[in-house]
């Protein structure tokens, strides 16, 4: 047995579990957990298997009667009670175990973070707390008693009693074990209330360590905004009297949606103008929304098994993206989401880690919390909404909540509500969930006698385990522009279902310019031969914001790829960009996106896809040269825009102010190549907020003039872990590539590099891998450093080590020498004795 779990092997649990009573007696090295499980058999003669890892069994009884050793089998993976020892009807299983939260460095189950007890049970952490059927389709009501000397003792649901050294909680809603939560510590809360659409008052609390409460106001407001939005957009009302949110310093993930007690990585809660950037504020709002929206799409309706993970995560990401879009600038948010999708998920799809949103097997489920499940899962939901329309989408979701409340569901259940509510056959659409890979959409066109024809062909290349792919059902949003820039055919959704398909438009006076895949209506790669003049035309005239940005991106990408082999910057692109700089009809945030060149990793992927040589050093030189050209050609306009984009008055994290700061920093990054970074140094010295302070610091790092400012930043912020994470990652991601591996080694020796903390570990290793040419330095130093630290972390925190290993997923892009060096490091990791299942599976997949 290789430990692989297969979707085809799913069987319902042979027992029902109605109610769970838990008692925790907290102690760092010896916490006692008593559990009483109310069970009843579904199948006659079935053994009772309970998952359990790293548990010391103290006692075991059924209906008060202790079991004999011959009645059960205890292994490293769990506890199995033989059928002969089980009653014929309903019974209560009572267990007591001992665990050591202080020694739990994997941060799964119950662990300690700087003296605070906290839990992380998704996906399979509850089995490290007590013996239990740790699977999402087993849902039960929980009653929890916590005994400890901490001032705050929290669990899921509603408080039902408390006294000196104890508290009891009751959750009236059945939930799977992965949604269980417990927090105990010396905490303080920022309080608020929310009145639901039915008039019920809900108490809101954000719990933090003393001293951090002055950085919680924005998070509390974001929570209230999310609750209101969910009522208005989805008709979903909160269902408990209390909502608690806790900030934790040591956390493997971003946040966790435990019913009524959300646990967050501190970086996604704490914010003040001096310590958080505009991007931090936007992420806090979005992630708080995401975890709150899980209350219905994940908690009230959960997934039947972990193969259905994208059912809750893809839908909830789509909901949080929509929320942020409504709170901020919708078109800009859509562009940012697509940049993320292409940078993470398209990259994933193009390599050895490619998998469908719903995989059919896994060895370690923690390795499938991926961009494909989250970001591509959200795109699939968006396509469904496009196909059935906004009203049809709301009708389908209403049916979903009505039909499946309190259930553990599958992708088939999800697709069925859309079919039943719309009357459409979506069997072909289901391939988006079951098939891996990014479809490639090729387009040709023809115009004759007033009729314009677009012909599409689709192809999805082979991926691991799926050599052949049937045609997808692809919604293609198209508009047509006349040669003078007027829109002659507004946005129309074409539905492609075959390998090759044509669509015609009649009654046109001249050959139009097509605007294809508006709003990025499907997660595909669009391939169409177009001229630079046509892209410049779309950049100047397209009425669809996404495709207008896309035209500029295409021009920039084409220019950069040509420059990697010695071409000069394309004058058409340089001039088109200049025309947009002063266009006051465009939002500052949109212009900032236009000014942001494609990253080096994006250019590498573009070259690889085209079958061309990927030289990280040449890409870096080309990008720097294009920035210098833009700075020289548009220096006067950029300087004017930099001055005009200053935001007056106190800092505000609203979208309009953030857009101005983004534009100002985009101008500054170019101007610093012309003024010897004088403006950046002046802005760093005068900045009154972290957005401009860190932005200026990053620019100074990029041009190699940040030594004094880096020292000053460290001195000022060394007592703030979240700000120091920014210090680490900014240096490594933006420093000259030749220096990156050596700088990483120096920073890893810094006393502030607490490598056991996931945020700090990610700031250094993630910063290095984000420095494209630096990570891929020819001598392989970046690869060796990275592998050394994955090997060191794996015995303590295998989940974080495995997730960070994806830096190696693009090894096939590069020259033979770099490929050999990366594969050698992966092989070295794979050969480590005692390698975790998490990292072991990842290295095996990466090596193919």
Secondary structure, 3 states (H helix, E strand, C coil): CCCCEEHHHCCCCCEEEEEEEEEEECCCCCEEEEEEEEEEECCCCCCEEEECCCCEEEEEEECCEECCHHHEEEECCEEEECHHHCCCCCEEEEEEEEECHHHCCCCCEEEEECCEEEEECCCCCHHHCCCECCCCCCCEEEEEEEECCCCEEEECCEEEEEECCEEEEEEEEEECHHHCCEEEECEEEEEEEEECCCCCEEEEEEEEECCCHHHCHHHHHHHHHHHHHHHHHHCCCCCCCEEEEEEECCCCCCEECCCCEEEEEHHHCCCCCCCCCHHHHHHHHHHHHHHHHCCCECCCEEECCHHHHHHHHHHHHHHHHHHHHHHCCHHHHHHHHHHHHHHHHHHHHCCCCCCCCCCCEECCHHHHCCHHHHHHHHHHHHHHHHHHHHHHHHHHHHHHHHHHCCCEECHHHHHHHHHHHHCCCCCCCCHHHHCCCCCEEEEEEEEECCEEEEEEEEECCCECCECCCCCCCEEEEEEEECCCCCEEEEEEEEEECCCEEEEEECCCCCCCEEEECHHHCCCCEEECCCCHHHHHHHHHHCCCHHHHHHHHHHHHHHHHHHHCCCCCCCHHHHHHHHHHHCCCCCCHHHHHHHHCCCCHHHHHHHHHHCCCCCCHHHHHHHHHHHHHHHHHHCHHHHHHHHHHCCCCCCCCCCHHHHHHHHHHHHHHHHHCCCCCCHHHHHHHHHCCCHHHHHHHHHHHHHCCCCHHHHHHHHHHHCCCHHHHHHHHHHHHHHCCHHHHHHHHHHHHCCCCCCCCCHHHHHHHHHHHHHCHHHHCCCCCHHHHHHHHHHHHHHCCCHHHHHHHHHHHCCHHHCCHHHHHHHHHHHHHHHCCCCCCHHHHHHHHHHHC
